[in-house]
Amino acid sequence: MIRAYVSIHGRVQNVFFRAHTQEKAWDLGVFGWVANEADGTVTLVVEGPANKVNALIDWCHSGPTGSTVDRVDVDKSHFTGEFHDFNIRH
């Protein structure tokens, strides 16, 4: 089990990136949150089995139709178990 802090750069706002990320996280069974940032990036914090967290991170490199991902920054850390769902933060 791991935790990852992920920052997605590019055309990732106003393309339903957060909603699609939430759906993908639910499909994978991982927990955490996703949010738009003032600088135009999307941030997510995700926890779960390493293979499933990595699958979500891999998906973030392409994102949903309409997005253009330029860069994905990932910082992995220790699992905390604080999340019980995957939510969109506003």
Secondary structure, DSSP 8 states (H G I E B T S, - for coil): -EEEEEEEEEE-SSSSHHHHHHHHHHHHT-EEEEEE-TTS-EEEEEEE-HHHHHHHHHHHTT-STT-EEEEEEEEEEE-----SSEEEE-
